[in-house]
């Protein structure tokens, strides 16, 4: 999936309450909570998140120092006195920051394939994931866990049409996918854009959406017009009025050079002054005026 790789991003974090999710490929939780030494726990090799918000980790660490870990971690045993995180890496990292030697944990039995499926399914349940992260999770469930859209629908409690809509996002150009990730556009915009088959047209609509802060309804209308062969007219740029002092300067220069001076200035102070002329005679007059100012 070239577009998927183009994003260069990992998925969001795993859902923390893994023990509350039911799966057909059942895992077996222990009947009680165990206290496990921090040094005997290794992180989840399928953990999609590569970056953790340091400020939020610090806040969680301070909370753990005060009241301890409210929700136990979920681990699996991978060897004698060796455990692997299934869920709870934020709590695990914060616990180490807080200086804990042991952490409370449920121990579950799960093979590699089951663990990957758990990680991805729980990942999809998170509320803070962007649409592309969700779409990639669905794609991995299909490719790596051999799930169909129907079985995924049962696993995550989503309609097949919803899953299909997310998967279609991965067919968008990487620039549009990144726009979704960075919240430049919303899911509604993306669903409208994907209705256009030509990638160049998709990019054009995306750029116009960002540039002019178009609503979903406006983008849908653009798509309908494009699909019906209606030519797209770019919205006219609003002409910015110069500040009063610059308007006065423009007027003085126009009078001085006896021509309509073109004067522009951006909000950052950049701009240009253009002295137009329509003939060699007018140019000679302008040069003559400049010579007199030396």
C-alpha positions as CSV (number, residue, x, y, z in Angstrom):
1,X,0.0,0.0,0.0
2,X,2.1,2.9,-1.3
3,X,-0.2,5.6,0.1
4,X,-0.2,4.0,3.5
5,X,3.6,4.1,3.6
6,X,3.6,7.7,2.3
7,X,2.1,8.8,5.6
8,X,5.1,7.8,7.6
9,X,3.1,7.6,10.7
10,X,2.2,4.9,13.2
11,X,-1.2,4.1,14.6
12,X,-2.6,5.4,17.8
13,X,-2.2,3.8,21.2
14,X,-3.9,0.6,22.1
15,X,-7.2,0.7,24.1
16,X,-6.3,0.5,27.7
17,X,-9.3,-1.6,28.9
18,X,-8.4,-4.7,26.9
19,X,-9.8,-7.0,29.6
20,X,-13.4,-5.7,28.9
21,X,-13.5,-6.6,25.2
22,X,-14.9,-10.0,24.1
23,X,-13.3,-11.8,21.2
24,X,-14.3,-15.0,19.4
25,X,-10.7,-16.2,19.7
26,X,-11.0,-16.2,23.5
27,X,-8.1,-15.4,25.9
28,X,-8.1,-16.6,29.4
29,X,-7.8,-14.0,32.2
30,X,-6.5,-14.9,35.6
31,X,-9.1,-14.9,38.4
32,X,-7.1,-12.4,40.4
33,X,-4.8,-9.4,40.1
34,X,-1.1,-10.1,40.3
35,X,1.7,-7.7,41.5
36,X,4.4,-8.0,38.8
37,X,7.9,-6.5,39.0
38,X,8.4,-3.7,36.5
39,X,11.7,-5.0,35.4
40,X,10.1,-8.3,34.3
41,X,7.7,-6.5,31.8
42,X,8.5,-5.7,28.2
43,X,6.5,-3.5,25.9
44,X,4.1,-4.8,23.3
45,X,6.0,-5.4,20.0
46,X,2.8,-4.5,18.2
47,X,2.3,-1.2,20.0
48,X,1.6,1.1,17.1
49,X,2.3,4.4,19.0
50,X,5.8,5.7,18.8
51,X,5.3,9.0,20.6
52,X,3.7,9.6,23.9
53,X,2.7,13.0,25.2
54,X,5.3,13.8,27.8
55,X,3.1,16.3,29.7
56,X,0.2,13.8,30.0
57,X,2.6,11.1,31.1
58,X,4.0,13.3,33.8
59,X,0.4,14.1,35.0
60,X,-0.4,10.4,35.1
61,X,2.8,9.7,36.9
62,X,2.0,12.3,39.6
63,X,-1.5,10.8,40.0
64,X,0.0,7.3,40.4
65,X,2.3,8.6,43.1
66,X,-0.7,9.9,45.0
67,X,-3.3,7.2,44.6
68,X,-1.6,4.3,42.7
69,X,-2.7,2.5,39.6
70,X,-6.5,2.5,39.4
71,X,-6.8,0.1,36.5
72,X,-4.4,-2.9,36.3
73,X,-2.3,-3.5,33.3
74,X,-3.0,-6.5,31.0
75,X,0.0,-8.8,30.4
76,X,0.8,-12.2,28.9
77,X,3.5,-14.5,30.1
78,X,6.3,-15.0,27.5
79,X,8.8,-16.9,29.7
80,X,9.9,-17.7,33.2
81,X,9.4,-14.5,35.1
82,X,9.0,-12.6,31.9
83,X,5.8,-10.7,30.7
84,X,4.7,-8.7,27.8
85,X,2.2,-5.8,27.7
86,X,-1.0,-6.4,26.0
87,X,-2.6,-3.1,27.1
88,X,-1.6,-0.3,29.4
89,X,1.7,1.1,28.1
90,X,0.9,4.7,29.2
91,X,0.3,3.4,32.7
92,X,3.4,1.2,32.5
93,X,5.6,4.2,31.5
94,X,4.0,6.5,34.0
95,X,4.6,3.8,36.8
96,X,8.3,3.7,35.9
97,X,8.4,7.5,36.0
98,X,6.7,7.4,39.5
99,X,9.4,4.9,40.7
100,X,7.2,1.9,41.3
101,X,8.9,-1.4,41.6
102,X,5.7,-3.5,41.0
103,X,2.5,-2.9,39.1
104,X,-0.9,-4.6,39.4
105,X,-1.8,-6.7,36.3
106,X,-4.1,-9.3,34.9
107,X,-2.3,-12.2,33.2
108,X,-3.9,-13.5,30.0
109,X,-3.0,-16.4,27.7
110,X,-2.7,-15.3,24.1
111,X,-0.7,-16.4,21.1
112,X,1.0,-13.9,18.7
113,X,-1.9,-13.8,16.2
114,X,-4.5,-13.4,18.9
115,X,-2.5,-10.6,20.5
116,X,-2.1,-8.7,17.3
117,X,-5.9,-9.0,16.6
118,X,-6.6,-7.8,20.2
119,X,-4.3,-4.8,19.7
120,X,-5.9,-3.8,16.4
121,X,-9.5,-4.3,17.4
122,X,-9.0,-2.4,20.7
123,X,-7.1,0.3,18.8
124,X,-10.1,0.9,16.6
125,X,-12.3,1.5,19.7
126,X,-10.3,4.5,20.8
127,X,-12.0,7.9,20.5
128,X,-8.8,9.9,19.9
129,X,-7.8,8.1,16.7
130,X,-7.9,10.0,13.4
131,X,-9.7,8.4,10.5
132,X,-6.5,7.2,8.7
133,X,-5.3,5.4,11.8
134,X,-8.7,3.6,12.0
135,X,-8.5,2.8,8.3
136,X,-5.0,1.4,8.6
137,X,-6.1,-0.8,11.6
138,X,-9.0,-2.2,9.5
139,X,-6.5,-2.9,6.6
140,X,-4.1,-4.7,8.9
141,X,-7.0,-6.8,10.3
142,X,-7.7,-7.9,6.7
143,X,-4.1,-8.5,5.6
144,X,-2.5,-9.8,8.8
145,X,-5.3,-11.4,10.7
146,X,-7.2,-12.7,7.7
147,X,-10.5,-11.1,8.8
148,X,-13.3,-10.3,6.4
149,X,-15.3,-7.1,6.5
150,X,-18.2,-9.1,7.9
151,X,-16.2,-10.6,10.7
152,X,-14.6,-7.3,11.5
153,X,-18.1,-5.8,11.7
154,X,-18.9,-8.3,14.4
155,X,-15.6,-7.8,16.3
156,X,-15.8,-4.0,16.5
157,X,-19.5,-3.4,16.4
158,X,-19.5,-1.3,13.3
159,X,-21.6,-1.6,10.1
160,X,-19.9,-3.1,7.1
161,X,-20.6,0.1,5.2
162,X,-18.8,2.1,7.8
163,X,-15.7,-0.2,7.6
164,X,-15.8,0.1,3.8
165,X,-15.9,3.9,4.0
166,X,-12.8,3.9,6.2
167,X,-11.0,1.5,3.9
168,X,-11.7,3.8,0.9
169,X,-9.8,6.6,2.6
170,X,-6.6,4.7,1.9
171,X,-7.1,5.2,-1.8
172,X,-6.9,8.9,-1.4
173,X,-3.6,10.7,-2.3
174,X,-1.1,10.9,0.6
175,X,-1.6,14.7,0.8
176,X,-5.3,14.3,1.4
177,X,-4.7,11.5,4.0
178,X,-2.3,13.8,5.8
179,X,-4.9,16.6,5.7
180,X,-7.2,14.2,7.6
181,X,-4.5,13.3,10.1
182,X,-3.7,17.0,10.7
183,X,-7.4,17.9,10.9
184,X,-7.2,20.3,7.9
185,X,-10.3,18.6,6.6
186,X,-12.9,16.3,8.2
187,X,-14.3,12.9,7.4
188,X,-17.2,14.5,5.5
189,X,-14.8,16.4,3.2
190,X,-12.8,13.2,2.6
191,X,-15.9,11.1,1.8
192,X,-16.9,13.7,-0.8
193,X,-13.5,14.0,-2.3
194,X,-13.1,10.2,-2.8
195,X,-16.2,10.3,-5.0
196,X,-14.0,11.8,-7.7
197,X,-11.9,9.2,-9.5
198,X,-9.0,11.4,-10.8
199,X,-6.3,11.8,-8.2
200,X,-5.3,15.2,-9.6
201,X,-8.9,16.4,-9.3
202,X,-9.0,15.1,-5.7
203,X,-5.9,17.2,-4.9
204,X,-7.4,20.2,-6.6
205,X,-10.6,20.0,-4.5
206,X,-8.6,19.3,-1.3
207,X,-6.4,22.4,-1.9
208,X,-9.4,24.6,-2.7
209,X,-11.1,23.3,0.5
210,X,-8.1,24.3,2.6
211,X,-7.5,27.6,0.9
212,X,-11.1,28.8,1.1
213,X,-12.2,26.9,4.2
214,X,-15.0,25.2,2.3
215,X,-17.9,23.5,4.1
216,X,-18.7,19.8,3.5
217,X,-21.8,20.9,1.6
218,X,-19.7,23.2,-0.7
219,X,-17.2,20.4,-1.4
220,X,-20.1,18.0,-2.2
221,X,-21.4,20.5,-4.7
222,X,-18.0,20.9,-6.3
223,X,-17.8,17.1,-6.6
224,X,-21.2,16.9,-8.2
225,X,-20.3,19.7,-10.6
226,X,-17.1,18.0,-11.5
227,X,-18.7,14.6,-12.0
228,X,-21.4,16.3,-14.2
229,X,-18.8,18.0,-16.4
230,X,-19.4,21.5,-15.0
231,X,-16.2,23.6,-15.1
232,X,-14.8,24.8,-11.9
233,X,-14.4,28.5,-11.4
234,X,-11.9,29.5,-8.7
235,X,-13.4,31.8,-6.1
236,X,-12.3,35.4,-6.7
237,X,-9.7,36.6,-4.3
238,X,-10.8,39.3,-1.9
239,X,-9.0,42.5,-2.6
240,X,-7.4,43.9,0.6
241,X,-7.6,47.6,1.1
242,X,-4.3,49.3,1.9
243,X,-4.1,51.1,5.3
244,X,-4.9,54.8,5.0
245,X,-1.3,56.0,5.2
246,X,-0.3,53.7,2.3
247,X,-3.2,54.8,0.2
248,X,-2.0,58.4,0.8
249,X,1.5,57.4,-0.3
250,X,0.2,55.7,-3.4
251,X,-1.7,58.8,-4.3
252,X,1.4,61.0,-3.8
253,X,3.5,58.7,-6.0
254,X,0.8,58.7,-8.7
255,X,0.8,62.4,-8.7
256,X,4.6,62.7,-8.7
257,X,5.1,60.3,-11.6
258,X,1.9,61.4,-13.4
259,X,0.7,57.8,-13.8
260,X,-1.4,55.3,-11.9
261,X,1.0,53.7,-9.5
262,X,0.4,50.1,-8.5
263,X,1.1,49.7,-4.8
264,X,0.7,46.4,-2.8
265,X,1.7,45.4,0.7
266,X,1.2,42.1,2.7
267,X,0.3,41.9,6.4
268,X,4.0,40.9,6.9
269,X,5.3,44.1,5.4
270,X,6.3,42.7,2.0
271,X,5.1,44.4,-1.1
272,X,6.0,46.2,-4.3
273,X,5.6,49.5,-6.1
274,X,5.0,49.4,-9.9
275,X,5.3,52.4,-12.2
276,X,3.4,51.5,-15.3
277,X,3.9,53.2,-18.7
278,X,2.1,52.8,-22.1
279,X,4.7,54.2,-24.5
280,X,8.4,55.1,-24.9
281,X,7.4,58.7,-24.4
282,X,5.9,58.0,-21.0
283,X,9.0,56.0,-20.0
284,X,11.2,59.0,-21.0
285,X,9.1,61.3,-18.8
286,X,9.4,58.9,-15.9
287,X,13.2,58.7,-16.4
288,X,13.4,62.5,-16.6
289,X,11.5,62.8,-13.3
290,X,13.9,60.3,-11.7
291,X,16.9,62.2,-13.0
292,X,15.7,65.4,-11.4
293,X,15.6,63.7,-8.0
294,X,19.3,62.9,-8.0
